[in-house]
């Protein structure tokens, strides 16, 4: 009887040990592979988008490559639709998400997120000939277009009296809706809206709100403590070295 009990205890200890190893093995897998695989929704300039040749470029892409360099590996980016990006992370299609992902209490319940690497606000974009919207309170009674599941979507959802929220899988479609006069405004992160206005001369930024409340962070599966610590350390090194400022100046100055 005692022999059976000892045998069972050995098995249980082994299972616990293997489980703990699996929980902390993602960073080891990345280093052994020589590549960190990064999920991104490449429809969000200047953070992540496609150039004319179809390459994924942007602030997050350059920062992701810099993080990979500090970790001693290469970065591989997988373009993934925003509404499926978190399930794809959970199913281990990639190691982390870098896609202008804001830190929210809801996301922190099921994901680990790095230290913030970028702050932004919410912005309202309208047609250039529309002077009726000067702040979020003016969205009452209006039709607002957003990208589904974003902080812009969440921000508009908090405003009582909005006539309709039209949700799209990409921001491009939201802007088209306004330009075609099927919606009155787009609400999205200022980082994206301000860049988009350079490409859309018939639109303008009407107002900003929730100033500096959006903090972008790198997202990973819950419990990836070793990977989280390594990424936070890499971010700190990139900022200390001046590399972060170099990337920032390239895309925002």
C-alpha positions as CSV (number, residue, x, y, z in Angstrom):
1,X,0.0,0.0,0.0
2,X,2.8,2.4,0.9
3,X,4.6,1.6,-2.3
4,X,1.5,2.5,-4.3
5,X,1.2,5.7,-2.3
6,X,4.8,6.7,-3.0
7,X,4.4,5.9,-6.7
8,X,1.3,8.1,-6.9
9,X,3.1,11.0,-5.1
10,X,6.1,10.7,-7.6
11,X,3.7,10.9,-10.5
12,X,1.8,13.9,-9.0
13,X,5.1,15.7,-8.4
14,X,6.2,15.0,-12.0
15,X,2.9,16.3,-13.4
16,X,3.1,19.5,-11.3
17,X,6.7,20.0,-12.5
18,X,5.8,19.5,-16.1
19,X,2.9,21.9,-15.8
20,X,5.1,24.6,-14.3
21,X,7.6,24.1,-17.0
22,X,4.9,24.5,-19.7
23,X,3.7,27.7,-18.1
24,X,7.1,29.3,-18.3
25,X,8.4,27.8,-21.5
26,X,7.2,30.3,-24.1
27,X,10.4,32.4,-23.8
28,X,12.6,29.3,-24.1
29,X,10.6,28.3,-27.2
30,X,11.1,31.7,-28.7
31,X,14.8,31.6,-28.1
32,X,15.1,28.0,-29.4
33,X,13.1,28.9,-32.5
34,X,15.1,32.0,-33.1
35,X,11.9,33.9,-33.8
36,X,9.2,35.7,-31.9
37,X,5.9,35.5,-33.7
38,X,3.8,38.6,-33.3
39,X,0.1,39.0,-34.2
40,X,-1.0,42.4,-35.6
41,X,-4.0,43.8,-37.4
42,X,-2.2,45.7,-40.2
43,X,-5.0,48.2,-40.9
44,X,-4.1,50.8,-38.4
45,X,-1.6,53.5,-39.7
46,X,0.8,54.6,-38.5
47,X,1.1,51.8,-36.0
48,X,0.7,48.9,-38.3
49,X,-0.3,48.9,-42.0
50,X,0.7,47.7,-45.5
51,X,2.9,49.7,-47.8
52,X,2.4,49.8,-51.6
53,X,4.4,46.5,-52.0
54,X,2.3,44.7,-49.4
55,X,4.9,44.8,-46.6
56,X,3.7,45.3,-43.0
57,X,5.2,48.5,-41.7
58,X,4.6,51.0,-38.9
59,X,5.6,52.1,-35.4
60,X,4.6,48.8,-33.7
61,X,6.5,46.9,-36.4
62,X,9.7,48.8,-35.8
63,X,9.3,48.5,-32.1
64,X,8.6,44.8,-32.4
65,X,11.8,44.3,-34.4
66,X,13.7,46.3,-31.8
67,X,12.4,44.1,-29.0
68,X,13.3,41.0,-31.0
69,X,16.8,42.3,-31.4
70,X,17.2,42.8,-27.6
71,X,15.9,39.2,-27.1
72,X,18.4,37.9,-29.6
73,X,15.8,36.7,-32.1
74,X,14.1,37.8,-35.3
75,X,10.5,39.1,-35.4
76,X,7.8,37.5,-37.6
77,X,4.5,39.4,-38.0
78,X,1.2,37.6,-38.7
79,X,-1.6,39.9,-40.1
80,X,-4.8,38.9,-38.3
81,X,-8.2,40.5,-38.3
82,X,-8.9,42.4,-35.0
83,X,-12.0,40.5,-34.1
84,X,-10.1,37.3,-34.1
85,X,-6.7,38.4,-32.8
86,X,-7.2,37.5,-29.1
87,X,-8.6,34.0,-29.9
88,X,-5.7,33.5,-32.2
89,X,-3.3,34.4,-29.4
90,X,-5.1,31.9,-27.0
91,X,-4.7,29.1,-29.6
92,X,-1.0,29.9,-29.9
93,X,-1.0,31.1,-33.4
94,X,1.6,33.6,-32.2
95,X,3.5,34.5,-29.0
96,X,2.4,38.1,-28.5
97,X,0.1,40.8,-29.9
98,X,1.5,44.2,-30.9
99,X,-1.5,46.0,-32.5
100,X,-2.2,49.3,-30.8
101,X,-3.7,47.3,-28.0
102,X,-4.9,49.4,-25.1
103,X,-4.7,48.3,-21.5
104,X,-8.2,47.7,-20.1
105,X,-9.4,46.1,-16.9
106,X,-11.4,43.6,-19.0
107,X,-8.4,42.5,-21.0
108,X,-6.3,42.2,-17.9
109,X,-8.7,39.6,-16.6
110,X,-7.7,37.1,-19.2
111,X,-4.3,38.4,-20.6
112,X,-1.0,39.7,-19.4
113,X,0.1,43.0,-20.8
114,X,3.5,44.7,-20.7
115,X,4.3,48.2,-19.4
116,X,2.8,50.9,-21.5
117,X,4.8,52.0,-24.5
118,X,2.5,54.6,-26.0
119,X,-0.2,57.0,-24.8
120,X,-3.0,58.4,-26.9
121,X,-6.5,59.9,-26.7
122,X,-9.8,59.3,-28.4
123,X,-10.5,61.5,-31.5
124,X,-13.6,62.3,-33.5
125,X,-13.3,62.7,-37.2
126,X,-16.0,64.2,-39.4
127,X,-16.4,65.5,-43.0
128,X,-14.7,68.9,-43.5
129,X,-18.0,70.7,-44.2
130,X,-19.5,69.5,-40.9
131,X,-19.2,71.9,-38.0
132,X,-22.0,70.4,-35.9
133,X,-19.6,68.2,-33.7
134,X,-17.2,69.9,-31.4
135,X,-17.0,67.3,-28.6
136,X,-18.3,63.9,-27.5
137,X,-21.5,65.4,-26.2
138,X,-22.4,66.4,-29.8
139,X,-22.5,62.7,-30.8
140,X,-25.9,62.5,-29.2
141,X,-28.4,61.9,-31.9
142,X,-25.7,61.1,-34.4
143,X,-24.6,57.9,-36.3
144,X,-21.1,57.0,-35.3
145,X,-18.8,54.5,-37.2
146,X,-16.1,52.6,-35.2
147,X,-13.9,49.5,-35.5
148,X,-15.5,46.8,-33.5
149,X,-14.0,45.9,-30.1
150,X,-11.7,48.9,-30.0
151,X,-11.5,51.6,-27.3
152,X,-13.2,53.9,-29.8
153,X,-16.1,51.5,-29.8
154,X,-16.1,51.3,-26.0
155,X,-15.9,55.1,-25.7
156,X,-18.9,55.7,-27.9
157,X,-20.8,53.0,-26.1
158,X,-20.5,55.1,-22.9
159,X,-22.3,58.1,-24.5
160,X,-26.0,58.0,-23.9
161,X,-28.2,59.1,-26.7
162,X,-26.0,58.2,-29.7
163,X,-28.5,57.4,-32.5
164,X,-26.6,54.4,-33.9
165,X,-23.1,52.8,-33.6
166,X,-22.0,51.2,-36.8
167,X,-19.3,48.7,-36.2
168,X,-16.8,47.5,-38.8
169,X,-14.0,45.0,-38.9
170,X,-11.5,47.7,-40.1
171,X,-11.2,51.4,-39.7
172,X,-11.1,51.9,-43.4
173,X,-14.7,51.0,-43.7
174,X,-15.7,53.3,-40.9
175,X,-14.2,56.3,-42.8
176,X,-15.8,55.3,-46.0
177,X,-19.2,55.3,-44.2
178,X,-18.7,58.9,-43.1
179,X,-17.4,60.0,-46.5
180,X,-20.5,58.5,-48.1
181,X,-22.7,60.3,-45.6
182,X,-24.1,57.1,-44.1
183,X,-22.5,58.1,-40.7
184,X,-21.7,61.4,-39.1
185,X,-18.4,60.6,-37.4
186,X,-15.6,58.2,-36.8
187,X,-14.3,57.7,-33.3
188,X,-10.9,56.1,-32.9
189,X,-7.5,56.5,-31.3
190,X,-5.9,59.9,-32.0
191,X,-2.7,58.1,-33.2
192,X,-4.6,56.6,-36.1
193,X,-7.1,59.4,-36.8
194,X,-4.4,62.1,-37.1
195,X,-2.4,60.0,-39.5
196,X,-5.5,59.1,-41.5
197,X,-6.4,62.8,-42.0
198,X,-3.2,63.2,-44.1
199,X,-4.7,60.7,-46.5
200,X,-8.3,61.9,-46.4
201,X,-8.4,65.6,-47.3
202,X,-12.2,65.7,-47.1
203,X,-12.2,64.9,-43.4
204,X,-10.9,66.6,-40.3
205,X,-10.4,66.0,-36.6
206,X,-13.3,67.7,-34.9
207,X,-12.4,67.0,-31.2
208,X,-10.4,64.8,-28.9
209,X,-11.5,63.4,-25.5
210,X,-10.3,60.9,-22.9
211,X,-7.0,62.7,-23.1
212,X,-4.0,60.4,-22.6
213,X,-6.2,57.7,-21.2
214,X,-5.3,55.1,-23.8
215,X,-2.1,53.2,-23.0
216,X,-0.8,50.8,-25.6
217,X,0.9,47.6,-24.4
218,X,2.1,44.3,-25.7
219,X,-0.3,41.4,-25.0
220,X,0.4,37.8,-24.2
221,X,-1.3,34.8,-22.7
222,X,-2.1,34.9,-18.9
223,X,0.7,33.4,-16.8
224,X,3.6,34.1,-19.2
225,X,5.6,35.7,-16.4
226,X,9.0,34.9,-17.8
227,X,8.1,36.4,-21.2
228,X,6.4,39.4,-19.6
229,X,9.5,40.2,-17.6
230,X,11.8,39.8,-20.6
231,X,9.6,42.1,-22.8
232,X,9.4,44.8,-20.1
233,X,13.2,44.6,-19.7
234,X,13.6,44.9,-23.5
235,X,11.3,48.0,-23.6
236,X,13.2,49.6,-20.8
237,X,16.5,49.0,-22.7
238,X,15.1,50.4,-26.0
239,X,14.0,53.6,-24.2
240,X,17.3,54.0,-22.4
241,X,19.3,53.5,-25.6
242,X,17.4,56.2,-27.5
243,X,16.1,53.6,-30.0
244,X,12.5,54.2,-28.9
245,X,12.8,58.0,-29.6
246,X,14.3,57.2,-33.0
247,X,11.3,55.1,-33.9
248,X,8.9,57.6,-32.5
249,X,10.4,60.5,-34.5
250,X,10.2,58.4,-37.7
251,X,6.4,57.9,-37.4
252,X,5.1,60.9,-35.5
253,X,7.4,63.9,-36.0
